[in-house]
Every structure is written in structure tokens, then in C-alpha cells.
Amino acid sequence: MIIGIGGVSRAGKTTLANRLKDHFEKQGKSTRVFCQDEYVKPTISLSKVQGVPDWERPSTIKWDKLLKDMQKSGEEVKIIEGLFSFYPASLRTEYDLKIFVQIAKSTFQERKSKDSRWEEEPDWYAEHVWRSFLKYGQMKGEKDEYIPVSGEKEINLKEIVDLIPS
């Protein structure tokens, strides 16, 4: 089974992916999470926006490597999560299940302002991330193929697991 999880930065994609991984492993299924951030091209090769490396474009991801690693992986359950998870058709067609985590722009801005994972980002960069999400990070294809999930509060894992075919 291959699960894709998409949504804007700070929506809860990684947390959900790890909770699903724990769930499947408790069922005895080997599971691996593929985080899009682990497949970013070297900073030197990225274009810049206002002098800052622009991480917010699908072209920053080594999609061929991600797809190849996922296909070679022997785990029973593979979870791919990231802002652009539904952007490339080559990956999107692999998913057995598509989950889209949604949050309001105000929630994104609040969470992003507290995000200390990366180097200090200029204030305008959060707006750039949001615009990139609107341009590249949306659901592609038929919307009824996706499970929409609210990331505004703690995600109810049971509700999602109940929708997963066994």
C-alpha cells in the first residue's frame, strides 16, 4: 500500500505520517515514511528569491530518486509526505490512498512564525511559502480521490484508519 499525504507547511503531514507508521507497525506491517524534504537538491543548485534559496518549487525535489527509492523499498506500507506530494503525476498515480491535510492561512502563519527547524527566514518568506502551496501544493485530479483532513486540531487517527482498505 502506498499512501500520499499533502498539505501546506506546518499542517501536520509529518505527524500524521509518523502516527500512521506506528499504527501499521503495531499491526505487524513493515512501514516506511518518505519525507519530500529528504529529497531536496543541494542548496547551491536552487534558484533564489530575494537572495534566499527558494525551497518552495517542485523543481527543488529529486523526484526520480524519490520514486525509485519508494519503488525499490520492500516495506508493505509506504507513506510519502510533503508539500508537493500530489504535484508530479509519476508519483500521484502510485498512491493507493491520498490524504490532504488542510489548515487556514491564519493557522499556517501562526505555526510558521514559531517554526525554528530551519535557518532564520525573513518575514516575507511565509507569504512566499503560502503562495507556492496555492500554486503547486493543491490536490490534482479528481477531488473525490482524496481524504480531506483538518489539521486545525489534533487529527483523529481512527477516522482515517477506518477509511483505509485492509
C-alpha positions as CSV (number, residue, x, y, z in Angstrom):
1,M,0.0,0.0,0.0
2,I,1.3,3.5,-0.9
3,I,-0.2,6.5,0.9
4,G,0.4,10.1,-0.2
5,I,0.0,12.9,2.4
6,G,0.0,16.5,1.2
7,G,-0.8,20.0,2.5
8,V,0.9,23.2,3.4
9,S,3.9,23.5,5.6
10,R,3.0,23.1,9.3
11,A,-0.3,21.4,8.6
12,G,0.6,18.2,10.4
13,K,1.7,16.0,7.5
14,T,4.8,14.6,9.2
15,T,3.0,14.0,12.4
16,L,0.2,12.1,10.6
17,A,2.7,10.1,8.6
18,N,4.5,9.0,11.8
19,R,1.3,8.2,13.6
20,L,0.2,6.0,10.6
21,K,3.6,4.3,10.6
22,D,3.2,3.5,14.3
23,H,-0.4,2.2,13.6
24,F,0.7,-0.1,10.8
25,E,3.8,-1.4,12.6
26,K,1.6,-2.3,15.6
27,Q,-0.4,-4.4,13.1
28,G,2.9,-6.1,12.2
29,K,3.2,-4.4,8.8
30,S,6.6,-3.1,7.7
31,T,6.3,0.6,7.1
32,R,8.5,3.4,5.8
33,V,7.9,7.2,5.6
34,F,9.4,9.0,2.7
35,C,9.7,12.7,3.5
36,Q,9.9,15.0,0.5
37,D,12.3,17.2,2.4
38,E,14.9,14.4,2.4
39,Y,15.0,14.7,-1.4
40,V,15.8,18.4,-1.8
41,K,18.5,19.2,-4.3
42,P,21.7,20.8,-2.9
43,T,21.2,24.5,-1.9
44,I,23.8,25.6,-4.5
45,S,21.6,24.4,-7.3
46,L,18.4,26.2,-6.2
47,S,17.1,29.4,-7.6
48,K,16.8,32.3,-5.3
49,V,14.0,34.6,-4.4
50,Q,15.1,37.9,-2.9
51,G,18.5,36.4,-2.3
52,V,17.2,33.4,-0.3
53,P,17.2,29.8,-1.6
54,D,13.8,29.0,-3.0
55,W,12.8,25.7,-1.5
56,E,9.2,26.3,-2.5
57,R,9.1,24.9,-6.0
58,P,8.6,21.3,-7.2
59,S,11.8,21.6,-9.2
60,T,13.8,21.6,-6.0
61,I,12.9,17.9,-5.4
62,K,14.8,14.9,-6.8
63,W,11.5,13.2,-7.9
64,D,13.2,10.4,-9.8
65,K,15.2,9.4,-6.8
66,L,12.2,9.6,-4.5
67,L,10.1,7.5,-6.9
68,K,13.0,5.0,-7.4
69,D,13.6,4.7,-3.6
70,M,9.9,4.2,-3.0
71,Q,9.6,1.5,-5.7
72,K,12.7,-0.4,-4.5
73,S,11.6,-0.3,-0.9
74,G,10.4,-3.6,0.3
75,E,8.0,-2.3,3.0
76,E,4.4,-3.4,3.0
77,V,3.2,0.2,3.6
78,K,5.0,3.2,2.1
79,I,4.0,6.8,3.1
80,I,5.1,9.8,1.1
81,E,4.6,13.1,2.7
82,G,5.3,16.7,1.6
83,L,4.1,20.0,0.3
84,F,4.3,18.8,-3.3
85,S,3.2,15.1,-2.8
86,F,0.5,15.4,-5.4
87,Y,2.4,17.6,-7.9
88,P,4.1,15.0,-10.1
89,A,1.8,12.6,-12.0
90,S,4.5,10.0,-11.9
91,L,4.2,9.8,-8.1
92,R,0.5,10.6,-7.8
93,T,-0.5,7.6,-9.9
94,E,1.3,5.3,-7.5
95,Y,-0.9,6.2,-4.5
96,D,-3.5,3.8,-3.2
97,L,-4.7,6.4,-0.8
98,K,-4.4,10.2,-0.9
99,I,-4.7,12.3,2.2
100,F,-4.8,16.1,2.1
101,V,-4.3,17.9,5.4
102,Q,-5.9,21.4,5.4
103,I,-5.4,24.4,7.6
104,A,-6.4,28.0,7.3
105,K,-3.9,30.6,6.2
106,S,-4.1,32.2,9.7
107,T,-3.2,28.9,11.3
108,F,-0.3,28.4,8.9
109,Q,1.0,31.9,9.6
110,E,0.8,31.4,13.4
111,R,2.6,28.0,13.3
112,K,5.1,29.1,10.7
113,S,6.1,32.1,12.9
114,K,7.0,29.6,15.7
115,D,8.9,27.2,13.4
116,S,12.6,27.0,14.3
117,R,13.6,24.0,12.2
118,W,15.3,26.0,9.5
119,E,17.7,28.9,9.5
120,E,16.0,32.2,10.3
121,E,13.7,33.2,7.5
122,P,12.7,36.7,6.6
123,D,9.2,37.7,7.5
124,W,8.1,37.8,3.8
125,Y,9.1,34.2,3.3
126,A,6.0,32.7,4.9
127,E,3.9,34.5,2.4
128,H,6.1,33.0,-0.3
129,V,5.5,29.5,1.1
130,W,1.7,30.1,1.1
131,R,1.7,31.3,-2.5
132,S,3.7,28.3,-3.6
133,F,1.4,26.0,-1.8
134,L,-1.6,27.6,-3.6
135,K,0.2,27.2,-6.9
136,Y,1.9,23.8,-6.6
137,G,0.6,22.0,-3.4
138,Q,-3.0,21.5,-4.2
139,M,-4.9,18.3,-4.9
140,K,-4.5,17.3,-8.5
141,G,-7.1,15.3,-10.5
142,E,-10.4,14.3,-9.1
143,K,-11.0,15.7,-5.6
144,D,-13.1,12.7,-4.6
145,E,-9.9,10.6,-4.7
146,Y,-8.6,12.4,-1.6
147,I,-9.4,12.1,2.0
148,P,-9.6,15.7,3.3
149,V,-8.4,16.0,6.9
150,S,-8.4,19.1,9.1
151,G,-5.1,19.9,10.6
152,E,-6.6,22.7,12.7
153,K,-6.7,20.4,15.7
154,E,-5.3,17.0,16.6
155,I,-6.1,14.6,13.8
156,N,-8.3,11.7,14.8
157,L,-6.3,8.7,13.5
158,K,-9.2,6.3,13.9
159,E,-11.3,8.2,11.4
160,I,-8.5,7.9,8.8
161,V,-7.7,4.3,9.6
162,D,-11.3,3.3,9.2
163,L,-11.2,4.6,5.6
164,I,-8.2,2.5,4.7
165,P,-8.9,-0.7,2.9
166,S,-7.5,-3.7,4.7
